[in-house]
Amino acid sequence: MPRIAIIGAGSWGTALAAALAPLGHAVTLWAYEPEVVESLRIHRENRFFMPGILLPETVQATGDMAEALAGAEIVLTVVPSHVCRTVYEQMLPDLRPAMVFVSATKGIDTERRLRMSEVIQDTVGQRFAPQLTVLSGPSFALEVARGDPTAVVVASEDREAARLVQQTFSSRTLRLYTSNDVVGVELGGAVKNIIAIAAGVVDGLGLGHNPTAALITRGLAEMTRLACACGARRDTLAGLAGMGDLVLTCTGHLSRNRSVGVELGKGRQLAEIIGPMRMVAEGVRTTKAAVALALEKGVEVPITQQVNRILESEVSPREAIRELMERTLKDE
């Protein structure tokens, strides 16, 4: 069984450790926060990000990066997008060409508008060409951790690397499909968080199901336009990493991005909402990057633009919806 290093012990990293360890894999879970490492070692539970889920004894917790990577054959990174480059720079001395990398971060680099695989390629490529895959799809961490049936996608230009991850991660409760459309899988996973903020705003305003259905449908069209302009395939956005993840994040109460939108719809300020949050709502940072990427590609993204204006306090949630409804009429 391959040795797996999971870098990042937030809710998703912890959930993946809970899902993979029972398969017989030797799993090392690296956490940035010393208190998380202590909680995992003493209680076998991540009481800060995933309370109530006990991890098997085979999961080793550490705050030492070299220890986490020692002997690892698969390196699964589950860190916030804004620290992805920094974390890979920290890992670089201990990385080896034989390792297969799995990026499970759903976001866009705000400075260069790069997808996470591009950030990793940019960093690890200083030493060697990485065997790189990306993991995305409709997957609330808590449901994966408790063993609810879940289907996701692993994408790579390296078919053998994708198949290795598929075979290693799949179980009775976690099913992986493979794809070679890295662009579509990554952008689907990133942009759906923006639409989820908008869906949350609708709920926070106390509106009905009609606007939510419209947002999901038009949001999918918006995601597809942007992703295809960047080189993705349309069918990828109609699959698990696109429509599947979008529906989940826009409707599920476990969605952090939707929750941010709900509070914005209720009139709270962004800083007030995200200040106490320990876990990251990726859509907040991704929105500005997506607007810039769409401008660069010449793609219309009206929902994303309005979410950005709400986040920047340029317009109220009700005004943003009114402007979306009053846009120039067009064919679907």
C-alpha positions as CSV (number, residue, x, y, z in Angstrom):
1,M,0.0,0.0,0.0
2,P,1.4,3.5,-0.9
3,R,2.4,5.8,1.9
4,I,0.4,8.9,1.8
5,A,1.3,12.4,3.2
6,I,-1.6,14.7,3.7
7,I,-0.4,18.2,3.9
8,G,-3.1,20.3,5.6
9,A,-5.3,19.2,8.6
10,G,-8.3,21.4,8.1
11,S,-11.7,19.7,7.7
12,W,-11.0,18.4,4.2
13,G,-7.6,17.1,5.0
14,T,-8.8,15.4,8.1
15,A,-11.8,13.9,6.3
16,L,-9.5,12.4,3.6
17,A,-7.3,10.9,6.3
18,A,-10.4,9.4,7.9
19,A,-11.4,7.9,4.4
20,L,-8.0,6.6,3.4
21,A,-6.5,5.2,6.5
22,P,-9.1,2.3,6.9
23,L,-8.0,1.1,3.4
24,G,-4.7,0.0,4.9
25,H,-2.7,3.0,3.8
26,A,0.0,4.5,6.1
27,V,-1.2,8.1,6.4
28,T,0.7,11.0,7.9
29,L,-1.3,14.1,8.5
30,W,0.6,17.4,8.7
31,A,-0.9,20.3,10.5
32,Y,0.4,23.9,10.7
33,E,-1.2,24.5,14.1
34,P,0.5,22.9,17.1
35,E,-2.8,22.6,18.9
36,V,-4.2,20.6,16.0
37,V,-1.3,18.2,16.1
38,E,-1.7,17.8,19.9
39,S,-5.4,17.1,19.5
40,L,-4.8,14.5,16.9
41,R,-2.1,12.8,18.9
42,I,-3.9,12.8,22.3
43,H,-7.5,12.4,21.3
44,R,-7.3,10.9,17.8
45,E,-9.7,13.7,16.9
46,N,-9.3,17.1,15.2
47,R,-11.3,19.0,17.7
48,F,-10.7,22.3,15.9
49,F,-11.8,21.4,12.4
50,M,-13.5,18.0,12.5
51,P,-14.9,17.3,16.0
52,G,-16.6,14.0,16.6
53,I,-14.6,12.1,14.0
54,L,-12.1,9.6,15.5
55,L,-9.1,8.8,13.3
56,P,-7.5,5.3,13.2
57,E,-4.3,4.7,15.0
58,T,-2.6,4.3,11.6
59,V,-2.9,8.1,11.0
60,Q,0.2,9.8,12.3
61,A,0.0,13.5,13.1
62,T,3.0,15.8,12.8
63,G,3.9,19.4,12.6
64,D,7.3,18.6,11.0
65,M,7.2,18.8,7.2
66,A,10.2,16.6,6.7
67,E,8.8,13.9,8.9
68,A,5.4,14.1,7.1
69,L,7.1,13.6,3.6
70,A,9.6,11.0,4.6
71,G,8.9,7.9,2.6
72,A,5.7,9.3,1.1
73,E,4.7,8.0,-2.4
74,I,1.6,10.2,-2.7
75,V,1.6,13.8,-1.5
76,L,-2.0,15.1,-1.0
77,T,-2.1,18.8,-0.4
78,V,-5.2,20.3,1.2
79,V,-4.2,23.8,2.1
80,P,-5.9,27.2,1.5
81,S,-5.1,28.6,-2.0
82,H,-3.4,31.7,-0.7
83,V,-0.7,29.7,1.1
84,C,-0.3,26.9,-1.6
85,R,2.9,28.4,-3.0
86,T,4.4,29.0,0.4
87,V,3.7,25.5,1.5
88,Y,5.2,24.0,-1.6
89,E,8.3,26.1,-1.2
90,Q,8.6,24.8,2.4
91,M,8.2,21.2,1.1
92,L,10.6,21.6,-1.8
93,P,13.8,20.2,-0.2
94,D,12.0,17.0,0.8
95,L,10.2,16.3,-2.5
96,R,11.3,13.6,-4.9
97,P,10.5,12.9,-8.6
98,A,8.9,9.6,-7.8
99,M,6.2,11.2,-5.7
100,V,2.7,11.6,-7.2
101,F,1.1,14.9,-6.2
102,V,-2.6,15.4,-5.6
103,S,-4.0,18.9,-5.2
104,A,-7.3,19.0,-3.4
105,T,-7.4,22.8,-3.1
106,K,-10.3,24.7,-4.8
107,G,-9.2,28.2,-5.6
108,I,-7.3,30.6,-7.9
109,D,-4.1,32.4,-7.0
110,T,-5.1,36.0,-6.6
111,E,-1.8,37.5,-7.6
112,R,-1.2,35.7,-10.9
113,R,-4.6,34.2,-11.6
114,L,-3.1,30.8,-11.7
115,R,-4.9,27.5,-10.9
116,M,-3.4,25.4,-8.1
117,S,-1.8,22.9,-10.4
118,E,0.0,25.8,-12.2
119,V,1.2,27.1,-8.8
120,I,2.6,23.7,-8.0
121,Q,4.1,23.2,-11.4
122,D,5.7,26.7,-11.1
123,T,7.2,25.8,-7.7
124,V,8.2,22.1,-7.9
125,G,9.3,22.6,-11.5
126,Q,12.3,24.4,-10.1
127,R,13.7,21.0,-9.2
128,F,11.9,18.5,-11.4
129,A,8.7,17.9,-13.5
130,P,6.1,16.7,-11.0
131,Q,3.6,13.9,-11.5
132,L,0.6,16.0,-10.8
133,T,-3.1,15.4,-10.4
134,V,-6.0,17.4,-9.1
135,L,-9.0,16.2,-7.0
136,S,-12.4,17.9,-7.0
137,G,-16.1,17.2,-7.0
138,P,-19.2,17.4,-4.7
139,S,-17.7,16.4,-1.4
140,F,-18.6,18.0,2.0
141,A,-15.8,17.0,4.3
142,L,-18.0,15.9,7.2
143,E,-20.0,13.5,4.9
144,V,-16.8,12.0,3.5
145,A,-15.4,11.6,7.1
146,R,-18.5,9.7,8.3
147,G,-18.5,7.4,5.3
148,D,-21.4,8.8,3.2
149,P,-21.2,7.7,-0.4
150,T,-19.3,10.3,-2.4
151,A,-18.1,10.5,-6.0
152,V,-15.3,12.9,-7.1
153,V,-12.9,13.3,-10.0
154,V,-9.1,13.0,-10.2
155,A,-7.7,14.8,-13.3
156,S,-4.3,14.7,-14.8
157,E,-2.5,14.9,-18.1
158,D,-0.6,11.9,-16.8
159,R,-3.1,9.1,-17.2
160,E,-1.0,6.6,-15.1
161,A,-0.8,9.1,-12.2
162,A,-4.6,9.6,-12.3
163,R,-5.2,5.9,-12.4
164,L,-2.9,5.3,-9.4
165,V,-4.8,7.9,-7.3
166,Q,-8.1,6.4,-8.5
167,Q,-7.1,2.9,-7.4
168,T,-5.5,4.1,-4.2
169,F,-8.3,6.4,-3.0
170,S,-11.5,4.5,-4.1
171,S,-13.4,2.5,-1.6
172,R,-17.0,1.4,-0.8
173,T,-17.8,5.0,0.2
174,L,-15.5,7.1,-2.0
175,R,-15.7,6.6,-5.8
176,L,-13.2,8.4,-8.1
177,Y,-13.6,9.0,-11.8
178,T,-10.6,10.0,-13.9
179,S,-10.3,12.9,-16.4
180,N,-7.5,14.5,-18.4
181,D,-9.2,17.9,-18.3
182,V,-7.2,19.5,-15.5
183,V,-8.4,23.0,-16.4
184,G,-12.1,22.2,-16.3
185,V,-11.9,20.2,-13.1
186,E,-9.9,23.0,-11.3
187,L,-11.9,25.9,-12.5
188,G,-15.2,24.2,-11.9
189,G,-14.1,23.6,-8.3
190,A,-13.0,27.2,-7.8
191,V,-15.7,29.2,-9.5
192,K,-18.7,27.2,-8.0
193,N,-17.7,28.8,-4.7
194,I,-18.5,32.2,-6.1
195,I,-21.9,31.2,-7.3
196,A,-22.5,29.6,-3.9
197,I,-22.0,33.0,-2.2
198,A,-24.7,34.4,-4.5
199,A,-27.0,31.5,-3.6
200,G,-26.5,32.2,0.0
201,V,-27.3,35.9,-0.5
202,V,-30.6,34.9,-2.0
203,D,-31.4,32.8,1.1
204,G,-30.2,35.5,3.4
205,L,-32.6,38.0,1.8
206,G,-35.5,35.6,2.4
207,L,-36.2,35.1,-1.3
208,G,-37.7,31.9,-2.7
209,H,-36.5,28.9,-4.7
210,N,-36.9,30.6,-8.1
211,P,-33.9,32.8,-7.8
212,T,-31.7,30.0,-6.4
213,A,-32.6,27.8,-9.4
214,A,-31.8,30.6,-11.8
215,L,-28.5,31.3,-10.1
216,I,-27.4,27.7,-10.3
217,T,-28.4,27.4,-13.9
218,R,-26.9,30.7,-15.1
219,G,-24.0,30.2,-12.8
220,L,-23.2,26.9,-14.5
221,A,-23.3,28.8,-17.9
222,E,-21.0,31.4,-16.5
223,M,-18.5,28.8,-15.1
224,T,-18.6,26.9,-18.4
225,R,-17.9,30.1,-20.5
226,L,-14.9,31.0,-18.4
227,A,-13.5,27.5,-18.1
228,C,-13.8,26.8,-21.9
229,A,-12.1,30.2,-22.6
230,C,-9.2,28.9,-20.6
231,G,-9.1,25.6,-22.5
232,A,-11.5,23.3,-20.6
233,R,-14.0,21.0,-22.2
234,R,-17.7,21.8,-21.9
235,D,-18.6,18.3,-20.8
236,T,-16.4,18.5,-17.8
237,L,-18.4,21.4,-16.4
238,A,-21.6,19.3,-16.9
239,G,-20.0,16.6,-14.7
240,L,-19.1,16.1,-11.0
241,A,-16.5,18.8,-10.8
242,G,-18.8,21.3,-12.4
243,M,-22.6,20.9,-12.0
244,G,-22.3,18.4,-9.3
245,D,-20.1,20.5,-7.0
246,L,-22.1,23.6,-7.9
247,V,-25.4,22.1,-6.9
248,L,-24.0,20.8,-3.6
249,T,-22.3,24.0,-2.6
250,C,-25.3,26.2,-3.5
251,T,-27.8,24.2,-1.6
252,G,-26.1,22.4,1.2
253,H,-26.1,23.9,4.7
254,L,-22.5,22.6,5.2
255,S,-21.2,25.0,2.6
256,R,-19.0,27.7,4.1
257,N,-19.3,29.9,1.0
258,R,-23.0,29.7,0.9
259,S,-23.0,30.5,4.7
260,V,-21.0,33.7,4.0
261,G,-23.6,34.7,1.4
262,V,-26.4,34.1,3.8
263,E,-24.9,36.5,6.3
264,L,-24.2,39.0,3.6
265,G,-27.8,38.8,2.6
266,K,-28.8,39.5,6.2
267,G,-26.9,42.7,6.1
268,R,-23.7,41.8,7.9
269,Q,-20.3,43.1,6.7
270,L,-17.8,40.8,5.2
271,A,-15.1,41.4,7.9
272,E,-17.6,40.7,10.6
273,I,-18.5,37.4,9.0
274,I,-15.1,35.9,8.1
275,G,-13.3,37.3,11.2
276,P,-14.4,34.5,13.6
277,M,-14.2,31.8,10.9
278,R,-11.4,29.3,11.5
279,M,-12.0,27.5,8.2
280,V,-11.5,29.3,4.9
281,A,-14.3,30.2,2.5
282,E,-12.3,30.1,-0.7
283,G,-14.9,31.9,-2.8
284,V,-14.2,35.2,-1.0
285,R,-10.6,35.3,-2.3
286,T,-11.4,33.6,-5.6
287,T,-14.0,36.1,-6.7
288,K,-11.6,38.9,-7.5
289,A,-9.2,36.6,-9.3
290,A,-12.1,35.2,-11.4
291,V,-13.2,38.7,-12.4
292,A,-9.7,39.5,-13.5
293,L,-9.3,36.2,-15.3
294,A,-12.6,36.8,-17.1
295,L,-11.6,40.3,-18.2
296,E,-8.3,38.8,-19.5
297,K,-10.2,36.2,-21.5
298,G,-12.9,38.5,-22.7
299,V,-15.7,36.5,-21.0
300,E,-18.9,37.8,-19.5
301,V,-19.4,36.8,-15.8
302,P,-22.2,39.0,-14.5
303,I,-22.9,36.9,-11.4
304,T,-19.3,36.8,-10.4
305,Q,-19.0,40.6,-11.0
306,Q,-22.0,41.3,-8.8
307,V,-20.7,39.0,-6.0
308,N,-17.4,40.9,-6.2
309,R,-19.2,44.2,-5.9
310,I,-21.1,42.9,-2.8
311,L,-17.8,41.7,-1.2
312,E,-16.2,45.1,-1.9
313,S,-19.2,46.9,-0.4
314,E,-19.8,48.7,-3.7
315,V,-23.5,47.6,-3.9
316,S,-26.0,46.1,-1.5
317,P,-27.2,42.5,-2.1
318,R,-30.7,43.7,-3.2
319,E,-29.2,46.2,-5.6
320,A,-26.9,43.5,-7.1
321,I,-29.9,41.2,-7.7
322,R,-31.8,44.1,-9.3
323,E,-29.0,44.9,-11.6
324,L,-28.7,41.3,-12.7
325,M,-32.4,41.2,-13.4
326,E,-32.3,44.4,-15.4
327,R,-29.4,43.5,-17.7
328,T,-30.0,43.8,-21.4
329,L,-32.4,41.0,-22.5
330,K,-30.8,38.2,-24.6
331,D,-31.3,34.7,-25.9
332,E,-30.4,31.8,-23.6
